Amino acid sequence: MDGLNVSVVSEFVLLGLLGSWETKVFLTLTFSLLYLGIILGNLFIVFLVIADSHLHSPMYFLLANLSLIDVGLSCTTVPRMVTDLLKEHKVISFQSCMAQVCFIHIMGGTEMVLLMAMAFDRYAAICKPLHYLTMMSPKKCILFVVMSWVTGVIHAMSQFSLIINLPFCGPNTIDSFYCDFPRVIQLACSDAAKFEFFGTANSGFMSMVTFFLLLLSYVFILVTVWKRSSGDLSKALGTLSAHITVVVLYFTPCIFIYMWPFPTSSVDKYMFIVDFTITPVLNPIIYTLRNKDIKIAIKRLSRQRHHNRFC
């Protein structure tokens, strides 16, 4: 934390999303509705998994945790983005900026590992059905979640410990609506070359490796099902399609930003709108519309409420 004492810069100016006044009003309303959808949709999944005993299984336990992480990731960035849209002067304090970098990477790293746990759950359910309850016991599910958070914290702290000790004494304008490692480190009053490499090796490598491991796991599952069912992949595709959609939506911006971590354009801030708003609001829709158990649980909850109202 000594970096806080030597830093001359006490705040950063966020350029945010550019456009006319009418465009900004439209974006404010749009992102406000998306944020409301993120909160309500994901918390509804958490409530449903807790309330319905039929959903007390490893898959839905992990799904509920994914929903909580999506809420946390969106809460880290979207409220400030919405409130800043109509502001002329968008300022974030040095401490708040560092905290935002830290929380973004905690949530992001945790979600990556959790998505791998969900892929392993599908592998166990489809390829090893007789051993599923052993491979995905309650203790192992809790261990997966704990490992996800530990990995996210370690990943974030490795970034945070580097950036917090850098001297910031010059320009303080960030061409984005949030603080993140690639943008902030460009403002440091030191040679950024080694830090650029560290950013690529850390976030970029983690994103790329996790993404390809997930794709390989899904290919392995599909090949296994294809061999067992004489070419019929419909059931496996129906089960995995939601997972694959979420993975592609989540990792595409991450790989684009962190494998080219110091862009000269402002494309990255628009790419990360997908991770902060689009993916979190789509997750409840994807898992609800394409999941028979969730739809049955919703109907069961609706019938129960209707019954209680007339009793």
NUVEX-157390 format. One line per field, with one value per residue: x, y, z of N, C-alpha, C, O in turn. Coordinates in steps of 0.02 Angstrom, whole numbers. Layout:
! NUVEX-157390
n_c1 [X; ...]
n_c2 [Y; ...]
n_c3 [Z; ...]
ca_c1 [X; ...]
ca_c2 [Y; ...]
ca_c3 [Z; ...]
c_c1 [X; ...]
c_c2 [Y; ...]
c_c3 [Z; ...]
o_c1 [X; ...]
o_c2 [Y; ...]
o_c3 [Z; ...]
//
This chain:
! NUVEX-157390
n_c1 [40; 110; 120; 13; 55; 160; 105; 57; -58; -224; -348; -442; -495; -632; -672; -782; -932; -951; -1053; -1205; -1318; -1447; -1418; -1347; -1447; -1532; -1446; -1428; -1556; -1568; -1460; -1493; -1611; -1559; -1472; -1563; -1627; -1520; -1498; -1626; -1653; -1542; -1539; -1663; -1641; -1551; -1635; -1732; -1660; -1625; -1751; -1823; -1824; -1801; -1704; -1589; -1451; -1286; -1264; -1355; -1321; -1194; -1235; -1312; -1212; -1139; -1231; -1232; -1101; -1108; -1197; -1116; -1006; -1068; -1118; -1001; -965; -1072; -1170; -1094; -1061; -1188; -1230; -1130; -1151; -1233; -1161; -1053; -922; -828; -769; -661; -599; -427; -414; -540; -532; -426; -485; -591; -522; -468; -584; -648; -560; -558; -691; -695; -590; -638; -758; -711; -647; -757; -839; -764; -780; -917; -915; -846; -940; -1041; -972; -954; -1089; -1135; -1038; -992; -1104; -1137; -1046; -1071; -1127; -1027; -916; -962; -994; -1074; -971; -865; -921; -932; -796; -754; -813; -750; -617; -629; -653; -536; -439; -480; -456; -316; -272; -319; -251; -120; -118; -158; -61; 45; 6; -32; 83; 144; 207; 102; 99; 74; -27; -203; -314; -431; -481; -615; -757; -734; -611; -468; -334; -254; -282; -257; -124; -54; -44; 50; 202; 320; 422; 323; 335; 375; 269; 165; 193; 173; 37; -17; 33; -31; -181; -217; -161; -224; -359; -357; -308; -403; -519; -491; -474; -602; -674; -613; -654; -792; -793; -738; -839; -946; -893; -880; -1015; -1063; -997; -1055; -1190; -1212; -1196; -1297; -1316; -1404; -1462; -1350; -1305; -1414; -1403; -1278; -1276; -1318; -1215; -1103; -1138; -1136; -1001; -933; -984; -936; -794; -745; -733; -637; -522; -496; -465; -361; -263; -216; -167; -145; -219; -237; -352; -526; -601; -602; -676; -806; -816; -811; -932; -1013; -972; -1003; -1137; -1219; -1193; -1216; -1355; -1408; -1379; -1476; -1587; -1545; -1519; -1643; -1739; -1690; -1687; -1763; -1787; -1779; -1886; -1992; -1980; -2011; -2146; -2195; -2170; -2254; -2381; -2384; -2384; -2506; -2592; -2571; -2622; -2759; -2791]
n_c2 [-60; 57; 121; 207; 318; 374; 409; 537; 564; 576; 547; 479; 517; 463; 431; 367; 311; 375; 494; 575; 681; 627; 495; 455; 463; 364; 253; 254; 221; 95; 19; 28; -47; -170; -195; -206; -321; -411; -417; -458; -575; -663; -673; -730; -858; -906; -903; -995; -1115; -1134; -1142; -1246; -1414; -1511; -1461; -1472; -1514; -1553; -1484; -1376; -1314; -1263; -1181; -1086; -1023; -969; -875; -787; -737; -672; -569; -501; -462; -376; -278; -217; -135; -87; 2; 123; 151; 179; 292; 381; 407; 518; 619; 760; 774; 643; 562; 459; 406; 372; 265; 202; 164; 72; -24; -65; -125; -233; -304; -335; -427; -526; -575; -609; -706; -803; -840; -900; -1019; -1078; -1104; -1203; -1302; -1325; -1379; -1497; -1558; -1584; -1672; -1780; -1815; -1853; -1937; -2021; -2082; -2178; -2157; -2031; -1972; -1996; -1931; -1801; -1762; -1683; -1625; -1613; -1525; -1408; -1391; -1363; -1237; -1162; -1173; -1102; -970; -948; -957; -848; -742; -752; -731; -598; -529; -542; -458; -339; -314; -279; -164; -72; -22; 54; 210; 349; 491; 575; 596; 569; 517; 399; 303; 239; 160; 106; 50; -43; -162; -156; -25; 64; 43; 99; 231; 243; 310; 248; 123; 27; -93; -221; -240; -248; -371; -452; -433; -494; -624; -660; -625; -640; -765; -848; -833; -882; -1015; -1072; -1059; -1141; -1265; -1285; -1292; -1407; -1501; -1504; -1550; -1676; -1735; -1735; -1818; -1938; -1965; -1977; -2093; -2187; -2183; -2211; -2105; -2015; -1859; -1772; -1764; -1738; -1618; -1538; -1531; -1471; -1354; -1234; -1213; -1200; -1086; -987; -992; -953; -822; -762; -777; -726; -578; -567; -636; -561; -435; -458; -536; -449; -336; -197; -95; 24; 80; 114; 2; -100; -62; -66; -198; -258; -226; -330; -432; -373; -336; -398; -541; -578; -548; -630; -758; -808; -816; -904; -1023; -1044; -1051; -1158; -1264; -1399; -1439; -1321; -1248; -1330; -1317; -1182; -1183; -1266; -1187; -1081; -1143; -1179; -1054; -1007; -1101; -1076; -949; -965; -1041]
n_c3 [0; -1; -119; -127; -58; -130; -249; -356; -427; -381; -423; -561; -726; -813; -978; -1026; -1113; -1272; -1361; -1427; -1331; -1334; -1369; -1255; -1157; -1204; -1191; -1053; -1005; -1066; -1012; -879; -873; -915; -809; -704; -749; -739; -599; -548; -625; -603; -462; -446; -497; -401; -288; -331; -342; -209; -148; -210; -187; -282; -361; -293; -331; -397; -520; -519; -401; -434; -539; -469; -396; -503; -546; -436; -445; -569; -535; -442; -524; -615; -528; -492; -596; -682; -614; -593; -727; -780; -703; -736; -869; -897; -845; -858; -815; -774; -640; -545; -391; -343; -251; -266; -398; -397; -314; -395; -503; -433; -387; -508; -563; -466; -472; -608; -622; -533; -595; -713; -667; -607; -716; -775; -679; -695; -823; -796; -716; -810; -890; -801; -779; -906; -966; -864; -790; -692; -593; -553; -434; -345; -401; -403; -270; -125; -44; -135; -226; -149; -127; -258; -277; -175; -219; -337; -292; -218; -319; -398; -308; -288; -419; -439; -338; -379; -488; -427; -328; -405; -479; -381; -323; -417; -480; -507; -590; -694; -838; -814; -876; -927; -1060; -1053; -969; -850; -729; -770; -779; -906; -957; -849; -815; -918; -885; -789; -718; -772; -854; -954; -1018; -963; -880; -969; -1027; -914; -891; -1006; -990; -873; -858; -995; -1034; -940; -977; -1111; -1099; -1012; -1089; -1203; -1139; -1092; -1214; -1268; -1174; -1198; -1330; -1310; -1232; -1324; -1425; -1353; -1324; -1455; -1498; -1414; -1443; -1574; -1667; -1633; -1575; -1519; -1388; -1306; -1363; -1335; -1197; -1179; -1253; -1192; -1099; -1185; -1257; -1156; -1119; -1238; -1256; -1139; -1141; -1261; -1263; -1158; -1206; -1320; -1264; -1168; -1230; -1321; -1240; -1230; -1312; -1446; -1484; -1441; -1436; -1343; -1229; -1272; -1305; -1179; -1126; -1158; -1068; -945; -948; -1052; -1056; -916; -907; -1001; -957; -856; -942; -1044; -971; -917; -1023; -1096; -1012; -944; -812; -738; -792; -753; -615; -599; -638; -537; -425; -455; -452; -318; -254; -302; -245; -107; -100; -108; -1]
ca_c1 [0; 152; 108; -36; 88; 204; 67; 34; -126; -272; -410; -439; -552; -657; -706; -847; -959; -962; -1113; -1247; -1358; -1502; -1389; -1330; -1510; -1554; -1402; -1443; -1617; -1556; -1417; -1530; -1656; -1517; -1447; -1620; -1636; -1465; -1510; -1686; -1647; -1493; -1561; -1719; -1613; -1525; -1693; -1765; -1617; -1630; -1820; -1849; -1781; -1785; -1645; -1532; -1404; -1223; -1269; -1391; -1280; -1144; -1271; -1330; -1150; -1125; -1277; -1207; -1041; -1132; -1223; -1059; -968; -1107; -1121; -936; -954; -1131; -1199; -1054; -1068; -1253; -1232; -1081; -1172; -1262; -1116; -1004; -856; -832; -709; -659; -541; -374; -431; -597; -509; -388; -533; -628; -477; -463; -647; -661; -519; -581; -752; -679; -553; -683; -806; -676; -638; -823; -862; -730; -814; -980; -899; -830; -1004; -1075; -933; -971; -1159; -1147; -989; -984; -1166; -1138; -1001; -1084; -1137; -962; -873; -990; -1024; -1081; -906; -826; -952; -910; -725; -749; -830; -696; -559; -644; -642; -464; -404; -497; -422; -244; -264; -329; -198; -59; -124; -165; 3; 90; -17; -40; 147; 171; 198; 57; 115; 62; -96; -249; -375; -440; -531; -659; -807; -714; -539; -442; -262; -222; -290; -227; -51; -26; -38; 103; 262; 375; 423; 266; 346; 373; 201; 123; 204; 142; -36; -32; 47; -77; -251; -224; -146; -276; -420; -349; -302; -468; -566; -477; -488; -675; -694; -590; -697; -856; -781; -729; -905; -984; -864; -898; -1087; -1070; -976; -1100; -1259; -1211; -1203; -1351; -1289; -1457; -1469; -1290; -1305; -1465; -1378; -1217; -1282; -1320; -1148; -1059; -1157; -1111; -928; -912; -1000; -894; -722; -725; -704; -578; -465; -483; -434; -301; -209; -190; -188; -136; -244; -235; -421; -572; -644; -606; -728; -870; -815; -824; -1003; -1040; -959; -1031; -1210; -1255; -1187; -1253; -1427; -1428; -1372; -1541; -1632; -1519; -1527; -1714; -1775; -1664; -1679; -1828; -1794; -1792; -1954; -2038; -1975; -2048; -2217; -2209; -2172; -2314; -2438; -2381; -2407; -2578; -2625; -2568; -2664; -2830; -2801]
ca_c2 [0; 116; 156; 260; 375; 407; 428; 606; 562; 557; 526; 467; 541; 413; 460; 334; 298; 438; 499; 634; 680; 580; 428; 440; 451; 298; 203; 254; 182; 27; -15; 23; -105; -230; -205; -232; -390; -451; -427; -498; -640; -706; -687; -777; -926; -925; -918; -1056; -1172; -1144; -1157; -1308; -1471; -1549; -1429; -1480; -1559; -1518; -1438; -1315; -1281; -1225; -1129; -1033; -987; -930; -818; -740; -705; -625; -511; -465; -431; -320; -226; -184; -88; -59; 62; 183; 165; 209; 359; 424; 422; 585; 668; 791; 761; 577; 556; 404; 415; 323; 206; 168; 134; 11; -73; -91; -172; -292; -342; -361; -487; -578; -604; -640; -768; -851; -866; -945; -1084; -1107; -1131; -1268; -1349; -1343; -1424; -1562; -1586; -1612; -1731; -1834; -1834; -1882; -1989; -2066; -2076; -2224; -2131; -1960; -1950; -1998; -1879; -1735; -1764; -1615; -1598; -1594; -1464; -1352; -1383; -1329; -1166; -1132; -1167; -1048; -905; -942; -942; -779; -695; -754; -697; -526; -501; -538; -396; -282; -301; -248; -98; -27; 5; 94; 283; 384; 562; 613; 597; 528; 506; 330; 300; 183; 176; 70; 42; -110; -165; -130; 48; 101; 36; 144; 297; 242; 347; 200; 82; -20; -152; -283; -248; -272; -443; -484; -433; -545; -690; -675; -626; -667; -837; -882; -833; -924; -1085; -1095; -1063; -1200; -1324; -1294; -1317; -1476; -1544; -1513; -1594; -1744; -1759; -1748; -1877; -1995; -1979; -1999; -2163; -2231; -2181; -2222; -2043; -1971; -1808; -1723; -1757; -1705; -1549; -1502; -1520; -1430; -1293; -1175; -1203; -1176; -1017; -945; -991; -912; -752; -736; -778; -688; -512; -576; -654; -503; -381; -474; -561; -386; -300; -124; -72; 96; 101; 109; -55; -145; -44; -89; -271; -281; -218; -397; -468; -340; -327; -444; -610; -590; -546; -686; -822; -834; -831; -964; -1082; -1054; -1071; -1220; -1313; -1425; -1441; -1252; -1230; -1368; -1287; -1119; -1201; -1292; -1130; -1043; -1181; -1175; -987; -1004; -1142; -1041; -889; -983; -1082]
ca_c3 [0; -3; -182; -117; -29; -178; -308; -359; -451; -329; -456; -633; -765; -859; -1037; -1031; -1179; -1306; -1403; -1417; -1270; -1345; -1366; -1186; -1122; -1225; -1160; -981; -996; -1087; -964; -816; -880; -916; -741; -666; -771; -710; -527; -536; -657; -570; -394; -450; -504; -335; -246; -355; -324; -136; -127; -239; -168; -342; -392; -248; -364; -410; -577; -501; -350; -471; -576; -422; -382; -562; -545; -386; -473; -620; -499; -414; -578; -642; -476; -489; -652; -716; -582; -609; -798; -790; -673; -771; -938; -902; -814; -902; -788; -743; -599; -497; -348; -351; -211; -296; -460; -379; -288; -452; -537; -390; -385; -574; -575; -420; -501; -673; -611; -501; -645; -759; -635; -596; -781; -784; -634; -726; -878; -766; -694; -869; -911; -755; -788; -972; -982; -807; -751; -635; -542; -548; -365; -311; -430; -388; -203; -97; -21; -193; -254; -107; -141; -322; -267; -135; -264; -384; -258; -201; -381; -416; -263; -304; -484; -430; -295; -419; -528; -382; -294; -454; -500; -325; -305; -472; -473; -554; -581; -755; -862; -774; -915; -949; -1113; -1039; -919; -790; -721; -777; -781; -967; -965; -794; -814; -969; -854; -738; -736; -774; -914; -948; -1060; -924; -852; -1024; -1032; -856; -903; -1056; -962; -818; -879; -1063; -1033; -902; -1018; -1169; -1079; -985; -1145; -1243; -1099; -1092; -1280; -1274; -1133; -1233; -1388; -1283; -1212; -1385; -1458; -1312; -1335; -1524; -1503; -1377; -1468; -1647; -1704; -1609; -1529; -1503; -1316; -1280; -1387; -1297; -1130; -1178; -1292; -1147; -1071; -1238; -1272; -1101; -1123; -1296; -1241; -1085; -1153; -1321; -1245; -1116; -1248; -1364; -1226; -1131; -1273; -1348; -1179; -1229; -1378; -1459; -1498; -1384; -1449; -1286; -1181; -1299; -1300; -1111; -1111; -1164; -1006; -887; -953; -1097; -1032; -853; -914; -1043; -921; -831; -999; -1077; -929; -904; -1083; -1124; -959; -926; -739; -715; -812; -710; -549; -602; -637; -471; -380; -472; -426; -245; -235; -317; -194; -43; -102; -100; 58]
c_c1 [42; 142; 59; -2; 131; 166; 43; -39; -172; -338; -398; -503; -571; -693; -774; -867; -979; -1025; -1151; -1287; -1415; -1478; -1374; -1393; -1536; -1512; -1414; -1504; -1605; -1515; -1450; -1577; -1616; -1492; -1503; -1632; -1582; -1479; -1569; -1679; -1601; -1512; -1621; -1694; -1586; -1582; -1726; -1726; -1621; -1698; -1845; -1801; -1761; -1723; -1584; -1484; -1341; -1229; -1301; -1357; -1227; -1177; -1290; -1269; -1129; -1169; -1255; -1145; -1060; -1160; -1165; -1019; -1003; -1110; -1056; -929; -1017; -1161; -1160; -1060; -1134; -1255; -1185; -1104; -1197; -1220; -1068; -933; -859; -766; -716; -595; -490; -391; -488; -577; -471; -435; -572; -586; -475; -526; -664; -623; -535; -642; -737; -642; -595; -731; -773; -670; -705; -852; -827; -761; -881; -970; -882; -893; -1041; -1038; -952; -1042; -1170; -1102; -980; -1046; -1168; -1094; -1015; -1089; -1072; -917; -897; -1028; -1031; -1015; -864; -855; -931; -836; -714; -761; -775; -634; -568; -629; -569; -424; -417; -461; -347; -230; -269; -273; -132; -59; -121; -99; 52; 70; -20; 26; 179; 160; 152; 66; 99; -11; -140; -314; -376; -496; -574; -711; -791; -638; -520; -367; -232; -226; -252; -152; -17; -13; 19; 166; 323; 370; 371; 278; 340; 304; 152; 130; 170; 66; -57; -23; -3; -149; -261; -214; -201; -341; -415; -348; -369; -518; -555; -488; -563; -699; -673; -634; -764; -849; -774; -796; -946; -959; -883; -971; -1098; -1051; -1025; -1170; -1263; -1227; -1257; -1324; -1342; -1463; -1410; -1287; -1357; -1442; -1321; -1225; -1283; -1251; -1100; -1074; -1129; -1035; -903; -925; -954; -821; -700; -698; -640; -516; -447; -445; -365; -246; -179; -204; -180; -155; -239; -305; -463; -619; -655; -662; -797; -874; -835; -894; -1037; -1032; -995; -1108; -1245; -1253; -1224; -1328; -1452; -1424; -1437; -1588; -1611; -1534; -1601; -1750; -1753; -1658; -1748; -1839; -1811; -1864; -2006; -2038; -2014; -2124; -2238; -2215; -2235; -2377; -2442; -2406; -2482; -2618; -2627; -2613; -2737; -2843; -2811]
c_c2 [63; 155; 212; 324; 412; 429; 499; 608; 538; 536; 516; 493; 487; 446; 429; 318; 363; 436; 563; 626; 629; 508; 409; 427; 381; 243; 198; 211; 108; -11; -20; -37; -170; -246; -233; -305; -436; -468; -474; -569; -688; -722; -734; -849; -950; -945; -984; -1118; -1187; -1170; -1224; -1366; -1514; -1522; -1433; -1533; -1520; -1466; -1372; -1278; -1237; -1168; -1071; -991; -944; -867; -765; -702; -655; -562; -469; -429; -370; -262; -187; -129; -51; 2; 125; 201; 201; 281; 407; 445; 493; 639; 697; 774; 696; 563; 496; 412; 359; 259; 167; 133; 70; -44; -105; -141; -238; -335; -371; -426; -543; -614; -640; -705; -822; -882; -914; -1015; -1118; -1136; -1197; -1321; -1372; -1389; -1494; -1597; -1618; -1674; -1791; -1860; -1872; -1943; -2041; -2066; -2120; -2199; -2057; -1936; -1952; -1941; -1809; -1737; -1693; -1584; -1575; -1532; -1402; -1338; -1346; -1254; -1130; -1123; -1111; -980; -895; -924; -870; -729; -693; -718; -621; -494; -495; -476; -335; -264; -267; -175; -48; 8; 46; 168; 311; 459; 605; 615; 550; 515; 434; 328; 238; 206; 140; 68; -31; -106; -136; -55; 87; 100; 79; 214; 300; 277; 301; 161; 27; -85; -218; -295; -270; -347; -480; -487; -486; -615; -709; -681; -658; -742; -875; -887; -883; -998; -1112; -1105; -1127; -1265; -1338; -1321; -1390; -1523; -1556; -1558; -1666; -1775; -1779; -1810; -1940; -2015; -2006; -2073; -2211; -2236; -2187; -2159; -1996; -1923; -1761; -1711; -1719; -1632; -1507; -1485; -1468; -1363; -1230; -1160; -1174; -1104; -969; -938; -946; -838; -722; -728; -737; -618; -519; -590; -595; -449; -400; -508; -504; -333; -225; -95; 3; 123; 93; 50; -96; -127; -66; -165; -294; -265; -286; -435; -439; -335; -382; -516; -622; -589; -603; -753; -849; -854; -896; -1026; -1095; -1082; -1139; -1275; -1335; -1424; -1372; -1232; -1267; -1337; -1222; -1133; -1227; -1236; -1089; -1077; -1176; -1108; -980; -1043; -1106; -980; -906; -1028; -1040]
c_c3 [0; -66; -175; -93; -81; -240; -303; -380; -396; -358; -530; -665; -816; -917; -1048; -1102; -1212; -1349; -1388; -1352; -1276; -1340; -1294; -1144; -1139; -1193; -1085; -967; -1012; -1035; -895; -817; -880; -846; -696; -684; -743; -638; -516; -564; -620; -498; -393; -458; -438; -289; -266; -335; -249; -117; -151; -225; -229; -377; -347; -276; -381; -466; -557; -443; -383; -510; -530; -404; -442; -565; -494; -411; -527; -589; -473; -467; -606; -592; -471; -541; -676; -681; -597; -682; -812; -764; -709; -840; -946; -868; -865; -880; -747; -706; -553; -456; -360; -314; -241; -360; -446; -353; -345; -492; -499; -395; -454; -585; -526; -451; -566; -665; -580; -552; -694; -730; -624; -660; -796; -739; -664; -786; -852; -742; -753; -895; -867; -767; -853; -985; -927; -763; -689; -577; -526; -476; -325; -335; -412; -321; -175; -74; -80; -227; -215; -119; -207; -314; -228; -178; -314; -353; -240; -263; -403; -373; -278; -369; -476; -390; -333; -463; -482; -350; -340; -467; -442; -306; -361; -458; -527; -543; -641; -775; -821; -809; -941; -1000; -1104; -987; -853; -787; -730; -790; -845; -974; -911; -797; -866; -940; -803; -764; -733; -839; -908; -985; -1021; -894; -906; -1032; -974; -865; -952; -1027; -908; -845; -948; -1066; -997; -943; -1075; -1150; -1054; -1042; -1186; -1205; -1097; -1160; -1290; -1233; -1167; -1294; -1365; -1264; -1274; -1422; -1420; -1324; -1406; -1532; -1470; -1408; -1543; -1686; -1682; -1556; -1502; -1428; -1285; -1301; -1349; -1227; -1129; -1212; -1249; -1119; -1124; -1255; -1220; -1106; -1179; -1282; -1189; -1105; -1213; -1304; -1204; -1159; -1293; -1326; -1200; -1172; -1314; -1296; -1180; -1297; -1384; -1474; -1436; -1393; -1386; -1238; -1205; -1296; -1230; -1087; -1114; -1098; -946; -888; -993; -1070; -966; -860; -958; -1006; -893; -888; -1032; -1035; -913; -965; -1108; -1071; -934; -850; -711; -731; -769; -640; -545; -599; -569; -420; -391; -445; -350; -220; -246; -264; -127; -41; -88; -41; 119]
o_c1 [15; 155; 62; -27; 139; 194; 14; -78; -161; -381; -349; -557; -530; -739; -819; -825; -1017; -1047; -1133; -1288; -1429; -1511; -1387; -1392; -1558; -1539; -1410; -1503; -1629; -1533; -1436; -1582; -1637; -1491; -1491; -1646; -1597; -1474; -1564; -1697; -1618; -1503; -1631; -1723; -1596; -1579; -1745; -1755; -1621; -1704; -1885; -1744; -1711; -1693; -1533; -1478; -1343; -1202; -1277; -1365; -1216; -1149; -1285; -1274; -1104; -1146; -1258; -1138; -1031; -1147; -1165; -998; -972; -1105; -1055; -892; -1014; -1177; -1191; -1064; -1135; -1279; -1198; -1080; -1185; -1241; -1045; -890; -888; -714; -769; -542; -507; -383; -486; -602; -482; -425; -586; -611; -480; -521; -692; -650; -526; -643; -762; -659; -589; -743; -804; -685; -711; -885; -857; -768; -899; -1010; -902; -900; -1069; -1069; -963; -1053; -1209; -1124; -962; -1041; -1198; -1105; -977; -1059; -1064; -883; -856; -1086; -997; -1003; -831; -818; -914; -815; -670; -725; -755; -601; -520; -596; -542; -380; -372; -437; -317; -182; -228; -250; -93; -7; -87; -82; 96; 112; -11; 24; 236; 110; 162; 43; 109; -53; -117; -365; -329; -553; -570; -710; -830; -604; -552; -341; -188; -177; -219; -119; 42; 26; 34; 182; 371; 320; 374; 235; 306; 284; 104; 81; 140; 35; -107; -64; -17; -174; -307; -254; -222; -373; -461; -382; -389; -555; -602; -508; -584; -740; -712; -648; -790; -893; -801; -809; -976; -998; -899; -987; -1138; -1084; -1037; -1204; -1314; -1266; -1264; -1310; -1325; -1468; -1419; -1270; -1345; -1459; -1317; -1183; -1253; -1231; -1062; -1028; -1102; -1009; -858; -883; -934; -790; -643; -644; -593; -463; -388; -398; -317; -189; -123; -247; -207; -112; -237; -314; -440; -672; -709; -693; -841; -928; -872; -915; -1085; -1080; -1016; -1139; -1295; -1305; -1261; -1363; -1510; -1462; -1454; -1624; -1652; -1559; -1619; -1786; -1793; -1627; -1785; -1894; -1853; -1898; -2057; -2091; -2045; -2161; -2293; -2259; -2265; -2422; -2495; -2443; -2517; -2671; -2679; -2639; -2773; -2899; -2820]
o_c2 [118; 216; 260; 379; 473; 466; 520; 649; 485; 509; 541; 493; 467; 486; 460; 312; 402; 382; 601; 573; 592; 465; 352; 383; 344; 193; 143; 170; 63; -67; -66; -73; -219; -305; -278; -346; -493; -526; -524; -617; -746; -779; -772; -895; -1008; -996; -1024; -1168; -1245; -1214; -1256; -1366; -1549; -1556; -1401; -1588; -1458; -1411; -1318; -1217; -1180; -1113; -1013; -930; -888; -814; -705; -642; -601; -507; -407; -372; -319; -204; -130; -81; 9; 51; 177; 260; 248; 327; 467; 495; 525; 696; 661; 760; 694; 553; 483; 425; 305; 204; 105; 79; 19; -103; -165; -193; -291; -395; -426; -474; -601; -675; -695; -755; -880; -942; -963; -1064; -1179; -1188; -1241; -1379; -1430; -1434; -1544; -1658; -1672; -1721; -1846; -1921; -1919; -1994; -2098; -2051; -2101; -2218; -2024; -1885; -1914; -1908; -1763; -1717; -1648; -1524; -1523; -1491; -1351; -1280; -1303; -1213; -1074; -1070; -1076; -938; -840; -881; -835; -678; -639; -679; -584; -440; -450; -446; -286; -205; -230; -130; 12; 62; 70; 188; 298; 486; 666; 635; 499; 502; 411; 349; 190; 263; 144; 81; -76; -54; -94; -24; 137; 150; 95; 252; 354; 275; 313; 165; -15; -129; -264; -352; -305; -383; -533; -538; -520; -659; -769; -737; -697; -777; -928; -939; -921; -1039; -1167; -1154; -1162; -1315; -1396; -1367; -1429; -1579; -1612; -1599; -1711; -1834; -1832; -1850; -1991; -2074; -2052; -2110; -2266; -2286; -2169; -2160; -1942; -1943; -1713; -1654; -1675; -1589; -1449; -1433; -1426; -1318; -1180; -1102; -1127; -1064; -916; -883; -906; -796; -664; -677; -715; -601; -480; -559; -580; -419; -363; -508; -509; -291; -191; -72; 40; 184; 68; 47; -124; -172; -82; -194; -343; -288; -299; -466; -475; -331; -410; -547; -671; -625; -624; -799; -907; -903; -939; -1076; -1152; -1131; -1175; -1327; -1296; -1409; -1365; -1203; -1238; -1332; -1206; -1100; -1211; -1236; -1064; -1044; -1169; -1104; -950; -1020; -1106; -961; -865; -1052; -1066]
o_c3 [1; -68; -213; -106; -77; -281; -253; -355; -366; -322; -558; -636; -857; -907; -1076; -1146; -1185; -1370; -1344; -1321; -1229; -1312; -1274; -1100; -1095; -1169; -1057; -921; -976; -1016; -857; -768; -850; -826; -655; -640; -725; -617; -479; -531; -608; -475; -345; -428; -420; -255; -223; -314; -229; -74; -117; -248; -227; -419; -360; -249; -380; -460; -576; -436; -363; -514; -550; -398; -433; -584; -508; -399; -530; -614; -480; -456; -619; -611; -448; -530; -690; -715; -611; -699; -851; -798; -711; -867; -998; -863; -910; -922; -693; -737; -524; -484; -385; -341; -243; -376; -479; -368; -344; -512; -528; -405; -458; -613; -542; -455; -578; -698; -598; -551; -714; -763; -630; -658; -826; -760; -658; -798; -882; -748; -746; -918; -892; -765; -854; -1012; -940; -703; -639; -520; -490; -457; -277; -295; -407; -317; -200; -84; -77; -253; -244; -121; -212; -341; -245; -175; -331; -384; -246; -260; -425; -399; -281; -374; -503; -406; -320; -474; -497; -344; -318; -466; -453; -277; -354; -427; -586; -493; -640; -735; -797; -777; -973; -987; -1143; -964; -805; -837; -702; -810; -841; -995; -926; -784; -860; -969; -777; -823; -696; -874; -863; -983; -1041; -884; -892; -1041; -985; -848; -943; -1037; -899; -852; -958; -1096; -1020; -943; -1087; -1181; -1072; -1042; -1202; -1234; -1100; -1162; -1317; -1255; -1164; -1309; -1396; -1277; -1275; -1447; -1451; -1331; -1415; -1569; -1493; -1400; -1573; -1733; -1711; -1499; -1467; -1406; -1243; -1260; -1333; -1200; -1084; -1202; -1266; -1116; -1110; -1267; -1237; -1097; -1169; -1296; -1195; -1089; -1216; -1328; -1215; -1148; -1302; -1354; -1208; -1150; -1338; -1305; -1136; -1334; -1335; -1477; -1385; -1361; -1375; -1209; -1165; -1288; -1222; -1034; -1077; -1074; -901; -836; -971; -1063; -961; -824; -952; -1022; -905; -882; -1047; -1061; -898; -960; -1139; -1084; -906; -827; -666; -690; -750; -608; -495; -564; -545; -377; -344; -418; -321; -171; -205; -242; -93; 12; -59; -31; 174]
//
